[in-house]
Amino acid sequence: MTTVTVEQIHRYPRRIRWTIEFLVAVAVALTTFLAGRMVLRYLWHHYDVDDYVLKRSPLLRSLVDWLDVQRLSEIPLQPVALLPPLLLLAGTLLAALFLRNAFPTVRTSGRGMLVEFAGSWLPIRWEDIAVIKATESPAGQRYVLLVQTRNQTLTGWHRLYSFVYRLGWQRGFLITSSIHLFDTLIKTILHESDRTANLLNLQPAQLDERSTSPLFQFLLSPVGFFSRRTAAEETVAAASGTVDQTLIEAFYPKRIKYLLGTATLLLVALAVLRYLGYWRRFIGSVWPNGPAFFQQAAQPAPESHWWLLAAAHLMLVLLVPVLIFIWTLLPDMRAQPDGLAIRYFRRWIVLPWQRITRIDAADLSEHNHVLLIEGSRRNLPVWNRLVGLLFDGRGNPGILITSAISNFEPLLQRVLLAVSRSQPADPEHPIFHDNAPAWGIRLLLTPSNTISRLVSEAREDPETQTIMLRRALGLFRVPLALALLPVLVLMATLLIERALLPTPARLGVLFAFLIWGMLEWPLIATLATAVENNPGLDAEQARPFYLYPIVQIPRLIPMALAMTLALLSVDYLPTLLWLGAAIWSFLLTAALWEELYGWHGSKLLLMGMAPAVFQILSLLAYGILI
């Protein structure tokens, strides 16, 4: 007896649809404004504006001057200046079309499906469905499916979804587990495809769970993407196991290497373009009668021709450590008889077993584990200090290892065995630390539970009841980094992007900005102890000085990204990231005060806003200085 499929409608929640519509509208409006502004500038430079109209309307003159501050320049804009904003607008419109139709409403019946696209419906017969490719989160709770069809039942735009999913080119559309009655929809598709295939003697739709999407794996679970292997990767790793028992090789999956490599290469390409832009501006400034292509880049005229080249190379000096850090964040390695070999680019650096000073192991979940192997400063590159700074805030040079690497457990056992044999045991200062704090990583994933653990461990430590200079200086690296990153953003804007000379006055401003940023730590901690004037909690008066820097470790990520974009002369985004870091500091600090002092209501709101207000004041000072 055949069952009749009842017609059903599957929609996504309004919060998803409305959020996408809002973001798309804002992005299209912003890029349209930028493109329209450039078109008006081009027209005004070539055809000018009627002075009679500007004299009759002062408001219009102010608007024209705001839209085009270089309207009276002797060198008119060239048509090539229209290309970047128009390409940006075209890319935004393409992304808008992609996102607005990435979550379509689906209607099912006994004859087939109707898939929403651009306000209309596209009919798909059950026999036209070829394959369903599935990507799931590590916990198996969220899914992204790509439904691909055999015939041209979908539009050419639907090839983009296969391309984004896994560089395919067949027509398809996406279904996520957020859709209404997700399980029912997938069962209906598979059942009706099988039924129709049996009637027409065709190949039924295949559910392919091995063709996962690296992009959607990352979006579904960033932690699992970097710290967990898929079933297919486990099979490949087992098949290619190490034959030589004295040499344990460990490699990360290609998806992780591709992601880090693509991010690095993209930044390299932007840096090269920016570097060539400085040379173009330099040639235009020293060659006044040269081609208009160079003359346009020389506006406004720099204070010094030669400082343009110095600024270009200063940009590279600041960007190179960032590029190396991203490229070598998760290196391949192998355990050798003489030590742990780490691959940096195309060469191997050996860290002798006796030079390993500490091993921190953190269990993020049942299947996600992270290790930090700290070594001596002589054996590890200087950029490995950034790994230690983000891991727990101490800033010691270390190597980050996640459970996504092949032979994770054999590698860990070999490292522990080799280190224990090469170094004498010290019960008071053990090398291996299980269930390590890893404050930086844990605050990114589970901030509430991490702050509760942080406060609990601080209360169990009697040294946190008083301010000890030695211990406080051990936390100095995080406040210094948080104060230094805004200074680098300001320096990138003034001395590099605008190519202003580093005069003593400007260097003094940068130094004063650094001192201002360093005051955040003692000011916020002192303010918290002053507000909590409870004689019964004298032991808690010193703990804000120890806890506040650790809680602010996650702010390093958006501020480092803001600095990188500022060096590449990207507009608006550094300011937005800075503002986002300020909001993040409010959420983290409020959670800290609630856990430490039990504050609630307006008191918690005001004290949580203190670091955010401090950051906003710094952002306003940055806006004034530039």
Secondary structure, 3 states (H helix, E strand, C coil): CCCCCCCEEECCCHHHHHHHHHHHHHHHHHHHHHHHHHHHHHHHHHHCCCHHHHHHCHHHHHHHHHHCCCCCCCCCCCHHHHHHHHHHHHHHHHHHHHHHCCCCCEEECCCEEEEEECCEEEEEEHHHEEEEEEEECCCCCCEEEEEEECCCCCCHHHHHHHHHHHCCCCCEEEEECCCCCHHHHHHHHHHHHHHHHHHHCCCCCEEECCCCCHHHHHHHCHHHHHHCCCHHHHHHHHHCCCCCCCCEEECCCHHHHHHHHHHHHHHHHHHHHHHHHHHHHHHHHHCCCCCHHHHHHCCCCCCCHHHHHHHHHHHHHHHHHHHHHHHCCCCCEEEECCEEEEEECCEEEEEEHHHEEEEEEEECCCCCEEEEEEECCCCCCCCHHHHHHHHHCCCCCEEEEECCCCCHHHHHHHHHHHHHHHCCCCCCCCCEECCCCCHHHHHHHCHHHHHHHHHHHHHHCHHHHCCCHHHHHHCCHHHHHHHHHHHHHHHHHHHHHCCCCCCHHHHHHHHHHHHHHHCHHHHHHHHHHHHCCCHHHHHHCCHHHHHHHHHCHHHHHHHHHHHHHHHCCCCCHHHHHHHHHHHHHHHHHHHHHHHHHCCCHHHHHHHHHHHHHHHHHHHHHHHHHC
